[in-house]
């Protein structure tokens, strides 16, 4: 099977990023996005999701919140537990001070990094640095700025229990411990 044009342009954009050539990477990813036919815009098309993720990332870097939100929402509509799109949604929610949404995205991110299909996608934000940033920076900000901690904790405990059927739950457990520590500190 031959490579599609948008896949080639995605690879070119990734190469440009590795060479720290953001201008050409943006041009290549924009071209790649324009080349994706409607029938290829689906959940199991990892190159398309990567294109949306990169478009969202560039829009965040440019400070274009509405454009970033468009790409991120489009991707998450196709694949709810996409690590990169969720990480970008965390950044976007922080920038727009939507802390409840930020907390939801953080918890979804922690679920996504623990799912068995995570190896299929070439995630940029599936690494120890991103996870550390989520735990040390974003989770405390989101949780501290979200009201009604008791129902949030109940939802997390319920979700963690259900997830143990398909994930280890270690990432959600650590998040719960961090949130409990925040509650203890504030009392």
N, C-alpha and C positions, 0 to 999 in steps of 0.2 A: 504494500500500500504506500503510495507516495504521500509526501508531506504537503499539507495544504499551505497556501500562501500566508494565511494569518499565523500559522504555526511557525513558519520561517521568520516572519517579522517579529513574533514574540521572542524567538531565540536571538534574533539580532538585538532586540531591545535589552534582553538580559545580558548579552555580551557587552553592549555599550555601558550598562550599569556597572559591570565588573571593572570596566576601564575608567569608571567615574566620569563618563560622558553623558550627563543627564539630558542635555539638549537633544542629542540624537536618539537617546533611549525613549524620550517622550514622543519624538516624531515617529519612531518605529512602532511604538505601542498604539499610537493614534491610528496609524495605517492598519495595523493588525486588527484593531477593533472594527474599523470600517469594512474589513474583508470577511468578517464572520457572517455566513449566511444564516437566516432564521432557523433552518433545520438543525444547525449545529449549536444553537443556544439552549443547551440543556444541562442538567445536573451532572451527568457522567462525562462531560467534556472538560477535562481538567485544564487544557490550554485556554479555553474561553474563560473559565473562572480565574485563571492566572492573569489574563488580560484585564478583566474587570478589577481585580485586586490591584494591579499596577496602576490602572487609571485612577482608582480611588486614592491610592498612595500619592500619586503625583498631584492630584487635586488638593489633598490635605496639605502637601508641601507648598502649594501655591496659595493656600488660604481660601480656596473656593469651596466653602462648606456645602452649598447646595449641589454642586457638581459631584463632590465626594460622596455625599449622601445618596445621590442617584445611582452611582456605580455600586456602592456597597449594598444598598437595598436590592438592586437588580440581582446581584450575586447571591445574597442571602435568601432571596426568594427561591432561587434554584437549589441551593445547598445550605440549609440552615446551620449546619455545624462545620463551616469552612474556617479553618484556623486563621488564615491571613485576613479574610474579610471581617471576622469577629474582632481581631486585634485592631484593625483600622476603625471599626465601629466604636471600640473603647476610646480610641484617640479622638474621634469625632464627637462622641458624647461628652468627653471631658471639655473639649473646646467650646461646646455649646451649653455647658453646665446642665446637662440632662443626666443627673447622677443616678436616678432610678434605672434609666435605660443603660447607663454605663455598668451598673451592678449586674443587670441581666446579661449584658454582653460578656462581662468578665466570667460569670458562671457558665455561660454557653461555651466560651473559649476553653475553660478548664475541662469541660466535658469533651469538647472536640479534640483536644490534644491527647486524650485518653482513649479515643475510639480506634477500633482495629483498622479502619481504612485510611488512617493518617499517613501511611507510607506511600499511598498511591499518588498523593499530591506533592509537588515540590514547594512546600511551605517555606516562606521566609521567616515567619515568626513562630516556628516550632523549634525553639532552642532555649538553653538555660538563661541567656541574657533577657530574652523577652519574658520568660516565666518569672524571673526575679523581679523585673520591672512591674509586672502585673501584681505580684504579691506585696512588694515593698512600697510601691507608689500608688498605683491605680486602685487597688482594692481598698486600702485605707481611706482614700479620698472619696470613693463612691459610697462606701458603707457609712462613713461618718456624716455624709451629706444626704443620706436617705433616711426618711422618717419611718417609724413603726418597725423597729428591729425584730420584735418578737415574731410577727407573721413571716418576716423574711427568713428568720432562722428555721421556722417550722417548714417552710417550703424547701429550704436547702436540705434539711434532714430527710424529708420525704423523697426529694429528688435523688439524693445520694443513695438512699436505700434501693430505689428502683434501678439506678444505674449499675449497681453491683452485678447485675445479670450480664452486662456487656462491657463494663469497664472495671478498672481496679478501684476507682473512687478516691485514690490517694490525693489527687489535686483538689477535689472538692472538700475532702476532709481537712486539708491544710488551710483552705480558705475559711472553713467554718471555725477552725482554731484561731485564726487571725481575727475574725469578726468577734468571737467570744472575748478575746483579749482586749479589743477596742471597747466592748461593752463593760468589761470589768474596770478598765482604766477610767471610763467616764462616770462610773458610779461612786 
